[in-house]
Amino acid sequence: MNTKYDVITDPADPRLAEIGALLNSGGVAAIPTETVYGLAANALDPKAVEKIFAAKGRPADNPLIVHICDMAQWAPLVQEIPPAAKKLAKAFWPGPLTVILKKTPLVPDIVSGGLDTVAVRMPSHPIARAILKACGVPLAAPSANRSGKPSPTDGPSVLADMDGRIDAIVDAGPCSVGVESTVVSLVGAAPRVLRPGGVTPDMLEAVLGPVEIDDAVLHRLADGQAAASPGMKYKHYAPEAQVVILKGDFAAYRAFVEAHRRDGTVALCFEEEAALLGVPAVTYGRAEDSASQAQRLFDALREMDAKGAKRVFARFPAQSGMGLAVLNRLVRAAAFRVIDLAAPPVRVFGLTGKTGAGKSTVAEKLRQRGWYIIDTDVLARRVVEPGTRTLSALTDAFGQSILLPDGTLDRKALVRAAVTQPNGVQTLNAITHPAIDDLVEDALLDAAAQGYKNALIDAAALLESPTRRRCDAIIVVTASEGTRLRRIMARDGLSEPVARERMKMQKKDDYYLSAADVVINNEPPFDLDAQLNDLEERHETV
């Protein structure tokens, strides 16, 4: 598809009549609003709306907002307009407020996400209003980005996501608000904010009296719970990088970022703070100005991708005023990864030992006790998936013979190449260990964000890997040679001679025991649970 791109800042520009005709005839165009750019189509034409979902890659159960340009367009869309809705319209329309009411059959199910309600708003942007008047129909218009990515607040950002996917883009310059509209539902017993935005809860209460803030504003939807509003999904507005929000004062924030800095780490902070950090920084507004944060946030998140960021540590905004809207977007960009810097840090234990000692049994028992378990075998498979930089580095070092016909790694071939090539094992470790350690760090950040007290890194090669330095204590699991032999034969289906050869390849007992802070004897009749009880009691304050 050839996407037509026009820069139009005059509401009287005759090209807007062409955009109106395009939308009226079933086309899709990105248009500016005061909040973010919207991907518009005729809200009353299901086939036109289908094109929005296709262009965005948007889930069909995610409802859309219907945009109107005068009050006469509202009544046919809803069963009734109650007094509270009229008060809100009088106070905030045109403007960044969306009102949810029971819908009429005129609204296609694809617009409402299969719900019996419809979300409606009247934008204030003069170009949006001119387009609505030109097309003569209500427009369904979610944000004009690929689904899940940061919403666009200028024309070039729309073009980056939508070129070749829609009919036209109207660029009218930067949006003034910067985050999507406030969504308030009037279908329950009390007005309920489902998504905060430019109209704050205090502003709503000044018109309606008390309003409720839906729990999903700052928390995950419950499993199976339908999204009653756009922007309520688990992960949204996200750059490619892992985003972690750090809650605390700037001194604690800076200390945490410095302690966890790696290649690809970028700070998302306030304007006054960037020069005080020792890592690359992107700013999103001023510390005491939530409106500037809202206006800048999505551009800042998009800038992370342009910088090639792998990990973003974001400052926690204030929750008052528009700060609630900023935090709502940030927690979804971070997939709800929020670390309270005032909370005790996660205690990190490394788990290692000889093959057949029963490390997996110990790890599973600790999982059942509420520990966060990091299985480095799982991570080792992830880092060498097709298309990863690690797999590319391995093929550069050991040749294409380590790949299977489908492009996946042939692990046996890799081991053969490593042990036969001079310094091959060191080369293999130098490539894979840092990549695995990078994923371990990500997992530890997840553990902290989820409030775990203890995390366990299960790694056979822990003592020779960079991950060892992350551990507060090392747990070594032991068992007799005979017990280990029987377990290996049963687990891997090996003959006794082959199993013994595998056991000979491992380090001596002293190598493990000399590094141990805790030794767990996983040999009957030793009581494993009693030993784990002792572990937790002894290391309660590690």
Secondary structure as GFF3:
##gff-version 3
##sequence-region A 1 542
A	DSSP	beta_strand	4	7	.	.	.	ID=ss1
A	DSSP	alpha_helix	15	24	.	.	.	ID=ss2
A	DSSP	beta_strand	29	31	.	.	.	ID=ss3
A	DSSP	beta_strand	38	42	.	.	.	ID=ss4
A	DSSP	alpha_helix	46	56	.	.	.	ID=ss5
A	DSSP	beta_strand	65	67	.	.	.	ID=ss6
A	DSSP	three_ten_helix	71	73	.	.	.	ID=ss7
A	DSSP	three_ten_helix	75	77	.	.	.	ID=ss8
A	DSSP	alpha_helix	83	92	.	.	.	ID=ss9
A	DSSP	beta_strand	97	102	.	.	.	ID=ss10
A	DSSP	alpha_helix	109	112	.	.	.	ID=ss11
A	DSSP	beta_strand	117	121	.	.	.	ID=ss12
A	DSSP	alpha_helix	126	135	.	.	.	ID=ss13
A	DSSP	beta_strand	139	140	.	.	.	ID=ss14
A	DSSP	alpha_helix	155	162	.	.	.	ID=ss15
A	DSSP	beta_strand	168	171	.	.	.	ID=ss16
A	DSSP	beta_strand	182	185	.	.	.	ID=ss17
A	DSSP	beta_strand	192	195	.	.	.	ID=ss18
A	DSSP	alpha_helix	201	208	.	.	.	ID=ss19
A	DSSP	beta_strand	212	213	.	.	.	ID=ss20
A	DSSP	three_ten_helix	215	217	.	.	.	ID=ss21
A	DSSP	beta_strand	242	247	.	.	.	ID=ss22
A	DSSP	alpha_helix	250	259	.	.	.	ID=ss23
A	DSSP	beta_strand	265	269	.	.	.	ID=ss24
A	DSSP	three_ten_helix	274	276	.	.	.	ID=ss25
A	DSSP	beta_strand	281	283	.	.	.	ID=ss26
A	DSSP	alpha_helix	290	306	.	.	.	ID=ss27
A	DSSP	beta_strand	311	315	.	.	.	ID=ss28
A	DSSP	alpha_helix	323	333	.	.	.	ID=ss29
A	DSSP	beta_strand	338	340	.	.	.	ID=ss30
A	DSSP	beta_strand	347	353	.	.	.	ID=ss31
A	DSSP	alpha_helix	359	368	.	.	.	ID=ss32
A	DSSP	beta_strand	372	375	.	.	.	ID=ss33
A	DSSP	alpha_helix	376	382	.	.	.	ID=ss34
A	DSSP	alpha_helix	389	398	.	.	.	ID=ss35
A	DSSP	three_ten_helix	400	402	.	.	.	ID=ss36
A	DSSP	alpha_helix	411	420	.	.	.	ID=ss37
A	DSSP	alpha_helix	424	449	.	.	.	ID=ss38
A	DSSP	beta_strand	454	458	.	.	.	ID=ss39
A	DSSP	three_ten_helix	462	464	.	.	.	ID=ss40
A	DSSP	three_ten_helix	466	470	.	.	.	ID=ss41
A	DSSP	beta_strand	473	478	.	.	.	ID=ss42
A	DSSP	alpha_helix	481	492	.	.	.	ID=ss43
A	DSSP	alpha_helix	496	504	.	.	.	ID=ss44
A	DSSP	alpha_helix	509	513	.	.	.	ID=ss45
A	DSSP	beta_strand	518	521	.	.	.	ID=ss46
A	DSSP	alpha_helix	528	538	.	.	.	ID=ss47
###
